[in-house]
Amino acid sequence: MKKSPPKIERSPAEWRELLTEEQFRVGVKEGTERAFTPGNHNDEKRTGEFHCVGCDTALWSSDHKFDSGTGWPSFFQPLSPDVVGTKTDFKLFMPRTECHCAVCGLHMGHVFKDGPAPTGERWCINGAVLRFIPLSEG
């Protein structure tokens, strides 16, 4: 049985020291970056992994990425079920399922039931909270 990574807890002040203003707004304050933001990894086509900027946990694989047309990086599943957590988000007029890094708690985005096979899920992720590691860099 695979052991879950240890949890990391940080104060808002500690997060501000580690993150850019945009990463803080999206990851800690649970904001959303604008669709099609340059550099948000939406157009990333190389083979590799997408890591959390808060704790460097590998969360998403390029093997599970697809073009949803939404302007945000989208995946049909996480790299492993134990690296992301979910909760219900009531910020808009209807409940949505929010996802976050299970290790450090940074807000990643939302998961919807309109994705491709094999899961039918679309994990719509804010690129501001991701760091892409090409396969060639390990």
C-alpha positions in Angstrom: 0.0 0.0 0.0 1.4 3.4 -1.0 1.9 5.8 1.9 0.3 9.3 1.4 2.8 12.2 1.5 3.0 14.1 4.8 0.8 17.2 4.9 2.4 20.7 4.8 0.7 23.6 6.6 1.8 27.2 6.1 0.5 30.5 7.4 -0.6 33.2 4.9 2.6 35.1 5.7 4.7 32.0 4.9 2.7 31.5 1.6 3.4 35.2 0.6 7.1 34.6 1.0 7.0 31.5 -1.3 4.5 32.5 -4.0 4.0 35.3 -6.5 1.0 37.6 -6.0 -0.9 35.7 -8.6 0.0 32.3 -7.2 -1.1 33.5 -3.8 -4.4 34.9 -5.1 -5.2 31.7 -7.0 -3.8 29.1 -4.6 -4.4 30.5 -1.1 -7.4 32.8 -1.8 -9.0 30.2 -4.1 -9.1 32.6 -7.1 -9.2 31.8 -10.8 -6.8 33.1 -13.4 -8.2 34.4 -16.7 -8.7 31.8 -19.4 -5.9 31.7 -22.0 -3.5 33.5 -19.7 -0.1 33.4 -21.4 2.2 30.9 -19.7 -0.6 29.1 -17.9 0.4 25.7 -19.5 -2.8 25.4 -21.5 -0.7 25.1 -24.7 2.0 22.9 -23.1 2.4 19.8 -25.4 5.7 18.3 -24.2 5.8 15.0 -22.2 6.2 15.5 -18.5 4.5 16.2 -15.2 2.8 19.2 -13.7 3.8 19.9 -10.1 2.3 22.0 -7.3 4.1 25.3 -6.9 3.5 25.2 -3.2 5.2 21.8 -2.3 6.5 20.4 -5.6 4.2 17.3 -5.5 3.6 15.8 -8.9 -0.1 16.1 -9.5 -0.8 15.8 -13.2 0.7 14.0 -16.2 0.9 15.2 -19.7 -0.5 11.7 -20.6 -3.8 12.7 -19.0 -3.9 16.3 -20.5 -6.3 17.2 -23.2 -7.5 20.4 -25.0 -10.8 21.2 -23.5 -11.1 24.5 -25.4 -11.7 26.4 -22.1 -8.3 28.2 -21.9 -7.1 26.3 -18.8 -5.0 23.2 -18.6 -7.4 20.3 -18.4 -6.8 16.7 -17.4 -9.1 13.6 -17.3 -7.5 12.4 -14.1 -4.9 13.2 -11.5 -1.5 11.5 -11.5 -2.6 9.6 -8.4 -5.9 9.8 -6.5 -4.1 10.5 -3.2 -2.4 13.7 -4.4 -5.5 15.8 -4.9 -8.4 16.5 -2.6 -11.9 17.8 -3.3 -14.6 19.8 -1.6 -17.8 21.4 -2.6 -17.5 25.1 -3.6 -20.7 27.3 -3.3 -19.1 30.5 -4.5 -21.2 30.7 -7.7 -24.9 30.1 -8.2 -24.6 26.3 -8.2 -22.3 24.0 -6.2 -19.1 22.9 -7.9 -16.4 20.5 -6.9 -13.2 22.3 -6.1 -9.8 20.5 -6.1 -6.7 21.2 -4.2 -3.3 19.8 -3.6 -3.7 17.1 -0.9 -0.2 17.8 0.5 -0.2 21.6 0.9 -3.8 22.5 0.3 -3.3 25.0 -2.5 -6.4 25.5 -4.6 -5.9 24.0 -8.1 -9.3 24.5 -9.8 -12.4 22.5 -10.3 -13.5 19.1 -11.6 -16.5 18.7 -13.9 -18.3 15.6 -15.3 -18.0 16.7 -19.0 -14.5 15.3 -19.8 -13.4 12.6 -22.2 -13.1 8.9 -21.8 -11.9 7.0 -19.9 -13.1 8.9 -16.8 -15.6 11.4 -18.2 -14.0 14.0 -15.9 -12.5 17.4 -16.7 -10.1 18.6 -14.1 -9.9 22.3 -15.0 -6.7 23.6 -13.4 -5.2 27.1 -12.9 -1.8 27.1 -14.5 -0.6 29.7 -12.0 -0.3 27.0 -9.4 1.5 24.6 -11.6 5.2 24.0 -12.5 5.8 21.9 -15.6 8.7 19.4 -15.4 9.6 18.0 -18.9 10.3 14.3 -19.0 13.9 15.0 -20.2 14.6 16.9 -16.9 13.3 14.0 -14.7 
